[in-house]
Amino acid sequence: MRTFEEKFTAWVDGRLQGAELAAFESELEAHPGALAEKEAALEIGELLRAHHRATPPLPNADFFNHQLLREIAASQPAAAQAAPAAPARLRPFWTLPRMALSGAFLLLLATALYFAAVPDTRRQVRQNEKYVENVLNARSDDPAITATSFHSKQDNVNVLWLDGLNYMPQDHKLK
């Protein structure tokens, strides 16, 4: 639904038609000066259209606007010039408790990712140490067989040398 001012402007511009025009004109009976206002608005419109090219552009439009606003402010009563109430201040998203909670969560997440992504090399070293220990402590129940082991750090190799073993025939191969 359009307001009275919107209907009045449409009536002055000649955009009301039919039933809407008739209803608005019956509503205008309560406003005796409406016809005079329409004629004044049409006259001002004609003058503006006739002389719009004759007005020179303002060389300092910003200065003119500043002076005009200052005079308007000076002419208003002191109560109207009072500063409007400051809008409600929005709380920032990153408050101290939120930052502490976020930091704790990120620390927990980083720890979980570390243990998930980085392999546990200590366990592998322990398994290798057990294997090396078994090789270095190798013994034989037969006194004719001697076991000698050594480790080359340069080549990272463990060697177990067995002396005194009998030759194993081809048909006794391990499968």
NUMARBA-106588 format. One line per field, with one value per residue: residue number from 1; y, z, x of N, C-alpha, C in turn. Coordinates in nm, 3 decimals. Each point is the difference from the previous one (the first is absolute). Example, Ala and Ser with C-alpha at 12.3 -4.5 7.8 and 13.67 -1.06 7.14 Angstrom:
BEGIN
banu [1 2]
nnorth [-0.569 0.105]
nup [0.780 -0.072]
neast [1.319 -0.035]
canorth [0.119 0.119]
caup [0.000 0.006]
caeast [-0.089 0.082]
cnorth [0.120 0.109]
cup [0.000 0.073]
ceast [0.090 -0.077]
***
This chain:
BEGIN
banu [1 2 3 4 5 6 7 8 9 10 11 12 13 14 15 16 17 18 19 20 21 22 23 24 25 26 27 28 29 30 31 32 33 34 35 36 37 38 39 40 41 42 43 44 45 46 47 48 49 50 51 52 53 54 55 56 57 58 59 60 61 62 63 64 65 66 67 68 69 70 71 72 73 74 75 76 77 78 79 80 81 82 83 84 85 86 87 88 89 90 91 92 93 94 95 96 97 98 99 100 101 102 103 104 105 106 107 108 109 110 111 112 113 114 115 116 117 118 119 120 121 122 123 124 125 126 127 128 129 130 131 132 133 134 135 136 137 138 139 140 141 142 143 144 145 146 147 148 149 150 151 152 153 154 155 156 157 158 159 160 161 162 163 164 165 166 167 168 169 170 171 172 173 174 175]
nnorth [-0.118 0.090 0.082 0.094 0.012 -0.132 -0.007 0.097 -0.057 -0.118 0.064 0.060 -0.116 -0.018 -0.075 0.069 -0.115 0.014 -0.115 -0.018 0.061 -0.067 -0.107 0.034 0.034 -0.108 -0.054 0.068 -0.031 -0.085 0.018 0.115 -0.002 -0.119 0.061 0.091 -0.098 -0.065 0.113 0.020 -0.129 0.011 0.116 -0.050 -0.109 0.084 0.074 -0.110 -0.049 0.119 0.001 -0.127 0.038 0.094 -0.093 0.079 -0.087 -0.049 0.098 0.035 -0.106 -0.059 0.112 0.010 -0.131 0.017 0.113 -0.063 -0.111 0.085 0.067 -0.116 -0.049 0.120 -0.020 -0.119 -0.031 0.029 -0.024 0.059 0.087 -0.042 -0.051 -0.074 -0.080 -0.035 -0.062 -0.103 -0.010 -0.044 -0.116 0.009 -0.067 0.050 -0.039 0.039 -0.030 0.062 0.098 -0.004 -0.009 0.095 0.067 -0.032 0.031 0.109 0.020 -0.032 0.076 0.092 -0.026 -0.004 0.108 0.047 -0.051 0.057 0.109 0.017 -0.084 -0.102 0.070 0.039 -0.031 0.059 0.096 -0.007 -0.014 0.099 0.063 -0.047 0.033 0.118 0.013 -0.051 0.083 0.101 -0.048 -0.019 -0.116 -0.094 -0.102 -0.001 -0.058 -0.076 0.060 0.096 0.089 0.078 0.109 0.084 0.126 0.034 0.101 -0.011 -0.133 0.020 -0.092 -0.102 -0.058 -0.118 -0.030 -0.110 -0.048 -0.102 0.068 -0.112 -0.049 0.078 -0.126 -0.006 -0.127 0.057 0.065 0.112 -0.030]
nup [0.000 -0.089 0.046 0.078 0.051 -0.003 0.051 0.090 0.014 0.005 0.080 0.063 -0.007 0.035 0.101 0.063 -0.007 -0.061 0.062 -0.020 -0.120 -0.022 0.053 -0.067 -0.107 0.034 0.013 -0.115 0.011 0.076 -0.114 0.048 0.053 -0.020 -0.053 0.096 0.086 -0.065 -0.007 0.128 0.027 -0.077 0.060 0.119 -0.034 -0.048 0.111 0.072 -0.075 0.017 0.125 -0.016 -0.126 0.050 0.089 0.045 -0.031 0.119 0.010 0.114 -0.056 0.034 -0.034 -0.110 -0.018 0.029 -0.073 -0.092 0.019 0.002 -0.100 -0.057 0.035 -0.041 -0.099 0.023 0.081 0.120 0.032 -0.117 0.046 0.110 0.033 -0.106 0.061 0.061 -0.113 0.026 0.090 -0.112 0.058 0.014 -0.111 -0.007 0.089 0.120 0.051 -0.106 0.017 0.133 -0.019 -0.092 0.082 0.104 -0.075 -0.046 0.126 0.041 -0.095 0.029 0.128 -0.024 -0.077 0.099 0.096 -0.079 -0.020 0.117 -0.072 0.077 -0.016 0.120 -0.041 -0.118 0.068 0.085 -0.108 -0.059 0.117 0.009 -0.127 0.015 0.110 -0.069 -0.098 0.081 0.054 -0.128 0.037 -0.001 0.000 -0.125 0.077 -0.107 0.028 -0.062 0.079 -0.103 0.071 -0.096 0.035 -0.123 0.075 -0.068 -0.008 0.131 0.025 0.032 0.036 -0.027 0.050 -0.067 0.087 -0.081 -0.079 0.002 -0.113 -0.044 -0.020 -0.132 0.029 0.088 -0.111 0.062 0.026]
neast [0.084 -0.030 0.097 -0.052 0.123 0.006 -0.125 0.034 0.119 -0.059 -0.084 0.104 0.063 -0.126 0.044 -0.095 -0.067 -0.113 -0.028 0.129 -0.016 -0.112 0.057 0.111 -0.071 -0.071 0.119 0.020 -0.125 0.071 0.065 -0.048 0.123 -0.050 -0.108 0.012 0.021 -0.100 -0.072 0.034 -0.022 -0.109 -0.027 0.035 -0.068 -0.094 0.012 0.004 -0.098 -0.058 0.040 -0.013 0.004 -0.075 -0.019 0.096 0.094 -0.017 0.090 -0.059 -0.052 0.114 0.064 -0.074 0.012 0.128 0.004 -0.069 0.070 0.104 -0.055 -0.028 0.118 0.047 -0.085 0.041 -0.104 0.049 -0.125 -0.024 0.094 -0.064 0.112 -0.025 -0.085 0.110 0.021 -0.074 0.096 0.047 -0.020 0.130 0.024 0.124 -0.088 0.046 -0.119 -0.048 0.090 -0.023 -0.130 0.011 0.081 -0.080 -0.104 0.064 0.036 -0.121 -0.048 0.093 -0.026 -0.130 0.015 0.075 -0.078 -0.092 0.075 0.059 0.074 -0.029 0.110 -0.038 -0.122 0.026 0.057 -0.102 -0.078 0.067 -0.007 -0.123 -0.018 0.063 -0.071 -0.101 0.035 0.024 -0.109 0.021 -0.047 0.089 -0.087 0.037 0.096 -0.030 -0.115 0.064 -0.059 0.028 -0.026 -0.026 0.017 -0.031 0.041 0.111 -0.017 -0.011 0.095 -0.079 0.113 -0.055 0.119 -0.039 0.091 0.031 -0.080 -0.067 0.045 -0.100 -0.043 -0.004 -0.023 0.081 -0.019 0.000 -0.121]
canorth [0.118 0.122 0.104 0.119 0.077 -0.070 0.023 0.140 0.017 -0.062 0.086 0.119 -0.043 -0.048 -0.145 -0.068 -0.020 -0.082 -0.004 0.051 0.146 0.044 -0.018 0.098 0.132 0.010 0.015 0.135 0.096 0.035 0.085 0.106 0.064 -0.099 0.041 0.109 -0.063 -0.069 0.101 0.056 -0.101 -0.004 0.124 -0.014 -0.097 0.069 0.092 -0.077 -0.053 0.110 0.067 -0.090 0.015 0.133 0.005 -0.044 -0.099 0.056 -0.035 -0.061 -0.056 -0.052 0.113 0.049 -0.094 0.014 0.126 -0.015 -0.087 0.073 0.097 -0.076 -0.043 0.117 0.049 -0.096 0.016 -0.078 -0.137 -0.079 -0.017 -0.096 -0.118 -0.116 -0.104 -0.089 -0.133 -0.103 -0.046 -0.143 -0.070 -0.067 -0.146 -0.064 0.039 -0.073 -0.142 -0.072 -0.020 -0.105 -0.127 -0.033 -0.040 -0.134 -0.094 -0.014 -0.076 -0.140 -0.047 -0.015 -0.118 -0.118 -0.014 -0.041 -0.143 -0.075 0.012 -0.031 -0.140 -0.023 -0.065 -0.065 -0.139 -0.069 -0.013 -0.106 -0.128 -0.024 -0.031 -0.139 -0.085 0.009 -0.070 -0.143 -0.037 0.013 -0.103 -0.130 -0.111 -0.131 -0.108 -0.088 0.070 0.009 0.115 0.128 0.111 0.129 0.105 0.136 0.105 0.105 0.123 0.069 -0.059 -0.030 -0.142 -0.099 -0.125 -0.117 -0.094 -0.130 -0.091 -0.137 -0.061 -0.097 0.035 -0.049 -0.045 0.075 -0.050 0.042 0.144 0.045 0.043]
caup [0.000 -0.011 0.096 -0.058 -0.072 -0.127 -0.087 -0.038 -0.102 -0.123 -0.049 -0.059 -0.124 -0.095 -0.013 0.056 -0.102 0.030 0.134 0.095 -0.013 0.060 0.145 0.054 -0.009 0.109 0.122 -0.002 0.049 0.136 -0.013 -0.094 -0.070 -0.083 -0.141 -0.012 0.010 -0.126 -0.101 0.034 -0.034 -0.146 -0.041 0.035 -0.094 -0.129 0.014 0.006 -0.133 -0.090 0.037 0.058 -0.069 0.026 0.128 -0.014 0.101 0.116 -0.004 0.127 0.050 0.136 0.091 0.007 0.083 0.138 0.053 0.011 0.115 0.121 0.026 0.043 0.138 0.088 0.012 0.075 0.146 0.063 0.028 -0.124 -0.036 0.088 -0.072 0.015 0.089 -0.066 -0.020 0.092 -0.039 -0.027 0.064 -0.099 -0.001 0.069 0.140 0.066 0.021 -0.128 -0.047 0.082 -0.040 -0.135 0.012 0.058 -0.101 -0.104 0.057 0.003 -0.139 -0.048 0.065 -0.062 -0.135 0.012 0.030 -0.111 -0.123 0.019 0.045 0.126 -0.035 0.119 0.000 -0.100 0.053 0.101 -0.069 -0.061 0.106 0.040 -0.105 0.007 0.123 -0.028 -0.090 0.071 0.105 -0.060 0.047 -0.054 0.099 -0.045 0.025 -0.123 -0.076 0.068 -0.059 0.019 -0.060 0.007 -0.056 -0.071 0.006 -0.128 -0.096 0.074 -0.027 0.103 -0.065 0.088 -0.066 0.065 -0.040 0.043 -0.047 -0.108 -0.124 -0.004 -0.137 -0.078 0.025 0.133 -0.002 0.067 -0.097]
caeast [-0.084 0.079 -0.033 -0.062 0.102 0.027 -0.115 0.002 0.104 -0.049 -0.109 0.063 0.069 -0.099 0.011 -0.118 -0.103 -0.116 -0.059 0.097 -0.007 -0.127 0.009 0.092 -0.063 -0.098 0.080 0.056 -0.099 0.040 0.119 -0.042 0.113 0.069 0.001 0.097 0.133 0.027 0.032 0.132 0.100 0.012 0.066 0.142 0.056 0.018 0.112 0.124 0.030 0.036 0.124 0.100 0.128 0.054 0.072 0.140 0.040 0.069 0.141 0.038 -0.125 0.019 0.003 -0.137 -0.076 0.046 -0.055 -0.144 -0.028 0.035 -0.106 -0.119 0.025 -0.005 -0.138 -0.083 0.012 0.108 -0.047 0.007 0.140 0.065 0.050 -0.087 0.051 0.095 -0.058 0.047 0.133 0.006 0.112 0.086 -0.013 0.112 0.015 0.108 -0.033 -0.005 0.137 0.061 -0.061 0.048 0.140 0.006 -0.047 0.102 0.112 -0.044 -0.004 0.137 0.057 -0.061 0.055 0.140 0.008 -0.057 0.078 0.142 0.012 0.072 0.127 0.057 -0.043 0.080 0.136 -0.004 -0.009 0.130 0.095 -0.023 0.055 0.146 0.039 -0.009 0.110 0.127 0.007 -0.026 0.086 -0.036 0.013 0.108 0.126 0.079 -0.048 0.021 -0.076 0.064 -0.083 0.056 -0.088 0.070 -0.078 0.017 -0.093 -0.122 -0.024 0.036 0.041 0.016 0.091 -0.005 0.108 -0.015 -0.123 0.015 -0.067 -0.137 -0.028 -0.098 -0.135 -0.044 -0.023 -0.122 -0.101]
cnorth [0.124 0.103 0.118 0.078 -0.064 0.021 0.144 0.026 -0.062 0.084 0.124 -0.037 -0.053 -0.150 -0.075 -0.010 -0.079 0.015 0.058 0.153 0.053 -0.010 0.106 0.140 0.017 0.017 0.141 0.105 0.044 0.093 0.112 0.062 -0.094 0.042 0.111 -0.056 -0.070 0.101 0.062 -0.100 -0.010 0.124 -0.007 -0.098 0.063 0.094 -0.074 -0.056 0.111 0.054 -0.094 0.012 0.134 0.006 -0.049 -0.106 0.067 -0.039 -0.072 -0.058 -0.052 0.112 0.057 -0.090 0.013 0.126 -0.012 -0.086 0.070 0.102 -0.069 -0.043 0.117 0.049 -0.094 0.024 -0.095 -0.144 -0.087 -0.026 -0.102 -0.123 -0.117 -0.104 -0.094 -0.138 -0.100 -0.055 -0.151 -0.060 -0.065 -0.151 -0.066 0.059 -0.089 -0.147 -0.080 -0.026 -0.111 -0.137 -0.043 -0.046 -0.140 -0.105 -0.022 -0.076 -0.149 -0.059 -0.021 -0.123 -0.128 -0.021 -0.045 -0.151 -0.085 -0.001 -0.043 -0.143 -0.010 -0.078 -0.070 -0.148 -0.082 -0.022 -0.111 -0.137 -0.035 -0.038 -0.145 -0.096 -0.002 -0.075 -0.151 -0.045 0.002 -0.105 -0.140 -0.102 -0.130 -0.104 -0.095 0.073 0.013 0.123 0.125 0.108 0.130 0.105 0.133 0.094 0.106 0.125 0.075 -0.051 -0.030 -0.145 -0.081 -0.132 -0.106 -0.104 -0.130 -0.089 -0.139 -0.065 -0.099 0.050 -0.061 -0.042 0.080 -0.045 0.037 0.149 0.033 0.050 0.115]
cup [0.000 0.102 -0.073 -0.083 -0.135 -0.099 -0.049 -0.109 -0.132 -0.062 -0.067 -0.132 -0.104 -0.021 0.062 -0.107 0.058 0.142 0.104 -0.002 0.066 0.151 0.061 -0.005 0.106 0.134 0.010 0.049 0.142 -0.001 -0.100 -0.078 -0.096 -0.145 -0.023 0.008 -0.130 -0.106 0.028 -0.036 -0.150 -0.052 0.031 -0.095 -0.135 0.006 0.003 -0.136 -0.096 0.031 0.053 -0.067 0.031 0.131 -0.019 0.105 0.114 -0.005 0.127 0.067 0.142 0.103 0.018 0.089 0.146 0.063 0.022 0.121 0.132 0.035 0.045 0.145 0.097 0.019 0.079 0.149 0.056 0.025 -0.124 -0.040 0.087 -0.079 0.019 0.090 -0.078 -0.018 0.098 -0.052 -0.017 0.071 -0.107 0.012 0.084 0.140 0.063 0.027 -0.131 -0.053 0.080 -0.039 -0.138 0.005 0.056 -0.102 -0.108 0.051 0.005 -0.141 -0.055 0.062 -0.064 -0.141 0.004 0.023 -0.112 -0.121 0.016 0.051 0.128 -0.031 0.119 0.005 -0.101 0.049 0.104 -0.066 -0.065 0.105 0.047 -0.103 0.007 0.123 -0.020 -0.089 0.075 0.109 -0.054 0.049 -0.065 0.111 -0.036 0.021 -0.125 -0.081 0.084 -0.075 0.033 -0.068 0.011 -0.071 -0.066 0.000 -0.131 -0.101 0.062 -0.025 0.123 -0.072 0.108 -0.078 0.079 -0.056 0.053 -0.042 -0.110 -0.120 0.001 -0.144 -0.063 0.032 0.138 0.010 0.075 -0.103 0.054]
ceast [0.088 -0.047 -0.064 0.101 0.033 -0.114 -0.003 0.102 -0.044 -0.112 0.057 0.066 -0.097 0.004 -0.117 -0.107 -0.116 -0.052 0.095 0.000 -0.125 0.005 0.091 -0.061 -0.108 0.072 0.057 -0.099 0.034 0.121 -0.030 0.116 0.072 0.008 0.101 0.143 0.037 0.043 0.137 0.111 0.020 0.074 0.151 0.069 0.026 0.120 0.134 0.038 0.046 0.140 0.108 0.137 0.066 0.078 0.143 0.032 0.075 0.147 0.047 -0.125 0.014 0.000 -0.141 -0.086 0.038 -0.059 -0.150 -0.037 0.032 -0.108 -0.129 0.016 -0.009 -0.142 -0.090 0.016 0.104 -0.042 0.010 0.144 0.072 0.039 -0.096 0.066 0.092 -0.064 0.061 0.132 0.000 0.120 0.085 -0.014 0.109 0.016 0.107 -0.038 -0.005 0.139 0.068 -0.054 0.048 0.146 0.015 -0.044 0.105 0.122 -0.034 -0.003 0.141 0.066 -0.054 0.057 0.146 0.009 -0.059 0.092 0.146 0.012 0.082 0.127 0.062 -0.038 0.080 0.143 0.004 -0.007 0.134 0.104 -0.018 0.058 0.152 0.049 -0.004 0.115 0.132 0.017 -0.026 0.103 -0.047 0.018 0.115 0.133 0.085 -0.040 0.023 -0.077 0.071 -0.089 0.073 -0.097 0.086 -0.088 0.006 -0.102 -0.136 -0.044 0.041 0.031 0.016 0.080 0.001 0.112 -0.033 -0.131 0.032 -0.078 -0.139 -0.030 -0.114 -0.141 -0.052 -0.027 -0.129 -0.098 -0.077]
***
